[in-house]
Amino acid sequence: MGVGLPATPKELEWSAPRIWRYETGQVPVHPNDVAAMCRVYNASPETIETMRAVPRAPRLDVILNEAVLRRPLRDRAAMVRQLESLVVSSRQPTIGIRVLPFDAGLVRWAQTGTFTMLDFPSEVRQPEPTTIYMDGPCGAVYLDKTHEIEIYDDAWRSLSERALSADESRELIAAIAKEMTDGA
C-alpha cells in the first residue's frame, strides 16, 4: 500500500470514497459514526485524525448472503434490531444493501467468502489502485494487481446480477426480522 494510507482494513475503508462488500458471515457496520467506530476498533489518535479528514461518508454497496440474515445472534432481540437498522440504513443515499437469496441457486462466486473492494480518490498526487481485501483470523489479505481486480470485478458483477433489488432486499430483511420477532 502507498505511503500514508491507513494500515488496517477498517482504516482503509474509512479512506475510500467507494466500497463494495460481499458478506457471508456477519451483518456489516457502516463507518458513518467516527466516534463509535473508533471505540469499536480501538483506533489510534492518528487514525481518528485521518478519519476526520475524510470529507463525507463513502458510498457503500453491500451484497449480503441470505444466510447472514438468518443466522441469529444469541440475543434474538439484538439481531432483530440489527436487521431493522439495515432496513433504515438501506434508505440512505450513500448506502446500497442487496441480498443474495437462497433461491438464486448455486452461484459460482457465492462461496468465495467475504471480500471488500475499495476505490480510492484518483485526484491525489499518487493515486492508489483499487484494492480488494479479505480479513481472516490470521490477518488480512490485500490484492491490487490488475488481474486480481478483474477477477473480483467479475465476482461482484455475477453476485450483483443474482441479488435481489434494493426494494426486494428491504422487504426480505423486514420479513426475516418479523419472523425472528414472532418466533422469539
Secondary structure, DSSP 4 states (H G I P E B T S, - for coil): --TT--SSHHHHHHH-SEEEEEESSS----TT-HHHHHHHHT--HHHHHHHHT--SPPEEEEEEEHHHHHS--SSHHHHHHHHHHHHHHTTSTTEEEEEE-GGG---TTTTS--EEEEE--SSSSSPPPPEEEEEETTEEEEE-SHHHHHHHHHHHHHHHHHSPPHHHHHHHHHHHHHHHHHT-
